[in-house]
Amino acid sequence: MSAREERLAALSSRAEGERQALARSVGEARLRFEEKRERVLSLGFWAGALAAGATSAYRLFGRNSLSARLGRWGTGTSILVWLLRLFFRLFR
């Protein structure tokens, strides 16, 4: 082999090694990117589920919901019954 052929062979093997190193680095970066992407998607899902749950809970138990109205009516009714019982005890 001539010096030129030896130099070309050395450069070719060096280029192949650098190509493999670059492919490994790109593969590792892609894996990190995919892990981060999955984490963000998961956090987005859970944040959306939490927001939907909070909205549903507010609508179900909020100030103007049916259960809140029934609770106020129940409290008012219980006070009214207590007053009636007191009245009947006093004037019986």
Backbone as numpy.savetxt, mean C-alpha at the origin, in Angstrom:
# Nx Ny Nz CAx CAy CAz Cx Cy Cz
52.24 -17.52 -34.64 51.40 -16.34 -34.64 52.28 -15.09 -34.64
51.81 -14.12 -35.37 52.55 -12.87 -35.42 52.13 -11.99 -34.24
52.86 -10.94 -34.04 52.59 -10.02 -32.93 51.22 -9.38 -33.11
50.91 -9.09 -34.36 49.60 -8.47 -34.62 48.46 -9.43 -34.28
48.59 -10.68 -34.67 47.54 -11.68 -34.36 47.43 -11.90 -32.86
48.57 -11.92 -32.16 48.54 -12.07 -30.71 47.84 -10.89 -30.04
48.14 -9.70 -30.55 47.51 -8.50 -30.00 46.00 -8.52 -30.25
45.60 -8.93 -31.45 44.16 -9.03 -31.76 43.48 -10.08 -30.88
44.11 -11.19 -30.66 43.55 -12.24 -29.81 43.42 -11.74 -28.36
44.42 -11.00 -27.88 44.36 -10.46 -26.51 43.24 -9.43 -26.40
43.15 -8.57 -27.42 42.08 -7.57 -27.42 40.70 -8.22 -27.49
40.59 -9.28 -28.29 39.30 -9.99 -28.41 38.92 -10.63 -27.09
39.88 -11.27 -26.42 39.56 -11.90 -25.13 39.25 -10.83 -24.08
39.96 -9.70 -24.10 39.66 -8.60 -23.18 38.27 -8.04 -23.44
37.93 -7.88 -24.70 36.60 -7.37 -25.06 35.51 -8.33 -24.60
35.75 -9.63 -24.77 34.77 -10.63 -24.32 34.59 -10.56 -22.80
35.69 -10.42 -22.07 35.61 -10.30 -20.61 34.85 -9.04 -20.19
35.12 -7.93 -20.86 34.42 -6.68 -20.54 32.93 -6.78 -20.89
32.64 -7.45 -22.00 31.24 -7.66 -22.40 30.50 -8.48 -21.35
31.13 -9.52 -20.83 30.51 -10.35 -19.80 30.33 -9.56 -18.50
31.33 -8.76 -18.15 31.22 -7.93 -16.93 30.08 -6.92 -17.09
29.97 -6.32 -18.27 28.90 -5.37 -18.52 27.54 -6.05 -18.46
27.45 -7.24 -19.03 26.18 -7.98 -19.00 25.79 -8.32 -17.57
26.78 -8.72 -16.74 26.50 -8.99 -15.32 26.01 -7.74 -14.61
26.67 -6.61 -14.85 26.28 -5.36 -14.20 24.88 -4.92 -14.60
24.58 -5.03 -15.89 23.24 -4.67 -16.37 22.20 -5.61 -15.78
22.52 -6.89 -15.69 21.60 -7.86 -15.09 21.33 -7.56 -13.62
22.38 -7.21 -12.87 22.20 -6.86 -11.46 21.37 -5.59 -11.30
21.64 -4.60 -12.16 20.88 -3.36 -12.09 19.41 -3.61 -12.42
19.16 -4.47 -13.38 17.78 -4.79 -13.74 17.07 -5.50 -12.59
17.77 -6.42 -11.92 17.17 -7.11 -10.76 16.82 -6.12 -9.65
17.75 -5.19 -9.36 17.46 -4.17 -8.34 16.28 -3.30 -8.75
16.23 -2.93 -10.03 15.11 -2.13 -10.52 13.79 -2.88 -10.38
13.78 -4.15 -10.73 12.55 -4.95 -10.63 12.11 -5.11 -9.18
13.07 -5.32 -8.27 12.72 -5.43 -6.85 12.10 -4.13 -6.35
12.70 -3.01 -6.72 12.18 -1.71 -6.30 10.81 -1.46 -6.91
10.63 -1.84 -8.15 9.33 -1.68 -8.83 8.25 -2.50 -8.15
8.57 -3.75 -7.81 7.60 -4.60 -7.11 7.25 -4.03 -5.74
8.24 -3.48 -5.05 7.99 -2.87 -3.75 7.07 -1.66 -3.87
7.32 -0.82 -4.87 6.48 0.36 -5.08 5.06 -0.05 -5.46
4.93 -1.06 -6.31 3.60 -1.53 -6.68 2.88 -2.10 -5.48
3.58 -2.83 -4.64 2.97 -3.39 -3.44 2.53 -2.29 -2.48
3.39 -1.30 -2.28 3.04 -0.18 -1.41 1.85 0.59 -1.97
1.82 0.76 -3.29 0.68 1.44 -3.92 -0.61 0.67 -3.71
-0.53 -0.64 -3.83 -1.72 -1.47 -3.62 -2.23 -1.31 -2.19
-1.32 -1.42 -1.22 -1.73 -1.34 0.19 -2.21 0.06 0.56
-1.61 1.08 -0.03 -2.07 2.45 0.22 -3.48 2.64 -0.33
-3.74 2.10 -1.52 -5.08 2.17 -2.10 -6.10 1.40 -1.29
-5.70 0.23 -0.81 -6.62 -0.57 0.01 -6.92 0.15 1.32
-5.92 0.77 1.91 -6.12 1.52 3.15 -7.03 2.72 2.92
-6.83 3.43 1.82 -7.68 4.59 1.50 -9.12 4.14 1.26
-9.30 3.05 0.54 -10.65 2.54 0.29 -11.32 2.10 1.59
-10.57 1.45 2.46 -11.11 1.02 3.75 -11.49 2.21 4.61
-10.64 3.24 4.63 -10.94 4.43 5.42 -12.18 5.14 4.88
-12.30 5.22 3.56 -13.48 5.85 2.97 -14.73 5.07 3.29
-14.66 3.76 3.18 -15.81 2.93 3.49 -16.19 3.05 4.96
-15.20 3.04 5.84 -15.47 3.17 7.28 -16.10 4.52 7.59
-15.62 5.58 6.93 -16.20 6.90 7.17 -17.65 6.95 6.70
-17.88 6.35 5.54 -19.26 6.35 5.04 -20.17 5.49 5.90
-19.63 4.44 6.48 -20.42 3.53 7.29 -20.62 4.08 8.71
-19.58 4.70 9.27 -19.64 5.15 10.66 -19.48 6.65 10.82
-19.51 7.40 9.74 -19.29 8.85 9.81 -20.44 9.59 10.47
-20.32 10.89 10.51 -21.27 11.72 11.23 -22.69 11.61 10.67
-22.84 11.48 9.38 -24.17 11.45 8.77 -24.58 10.05 8.29
-23.88 9.04 8.73 -24.20 7.69 8.29 -25.45 7.16 9.01
-25.98 6.09 8.49 -27.17 5.48 9.09 -26.89 5.02 10.52
-25.73 4.40 10.74 -25.43 3.92 12.10 -25.28 5.09 13.07
-24.71 6.22 12.62 -24.59 7.38 13.50 -25.96 7.95 13.81
-26.82 8.00 12.82 -28.18 8.50 13.06 -28.93 7.59 14.02
-28.82 6.29 13.81 -29.48 5.35 14.72 -28.91 5.48 16.13
-27.61 5.70 16.24 -27.00 5.89 17.55 -27.55 7.13 18.24
-27.68 8.22 17.48 -28.24 9.44 18.09 -29.70 9.22 18.49
-30.47 8.55 17.61 -31.86 8.27 17.94 -31.94 7.34 19.15
-31.05 6.38 19.21 -31.03 5.46 20.35 -30.71 6.19 21.64
-29.75 7.10 21.59 -29.42 7.88 22.77 -30.60 8.75 23.19
-31.20 9.41 22.22 -32.37 10.25 22.52 -33.52 9.44 23.08
-33.76 8.28 22.51 -34.84 7.41 22.98 -34.55 6.92 24.39
-33.31 6.57 24.66 -32.97 6.10 26.01 -33.16 7.22 27.03
-32.80 8.45 26.70 -33.02 9.57 27.61 -34.52 9.81 27.82
-35.29 9.72 26.75 -36.74 9.90 26.84 -37.37 8.84 27.73
-36.97 7.58 27.58 -37.49 6.49 28.40 -37.11 6.72 29.86
-35.89 7.16 30.12 -35.45 7.43 31.49 -36.30 8.54 32.11
-36.55 9.61 31.34 -37.39 10.71 31.85 -38.82 10.25 32.13
-39.38 9.42 31.23 -40.73 8.91 31.45 -40.80 8.04 32.71
-39.82 7.18 32.90 -39.80 6.35 34.10 -39.68 7.20 35.36
-38.84 8.23 35.29 -38.70 9.14 36.42 -40.02 9.85 36.71
-40.67 10.30 35.66 -41.95 10.99 35.81 -43.00 10.08 36.45
-43.09 8.84 35.98 -44.08 7.91 36.53 -43.75 7.52 37.97
-42.49 7.45 38.32 -42.12 7.15 39.69 -42.46 8.31 40.63
-42.25 9.51 40.13 -42.53 10.68 40.96 -44.04 10.88 41.21
-44.83 10.63 40.21 -46.26 10.92 40.31 -47.13 9.66 40.40
-46.66 8.62 40.89 -47.43 7.40 41.00 -48.09 7.29 42.31
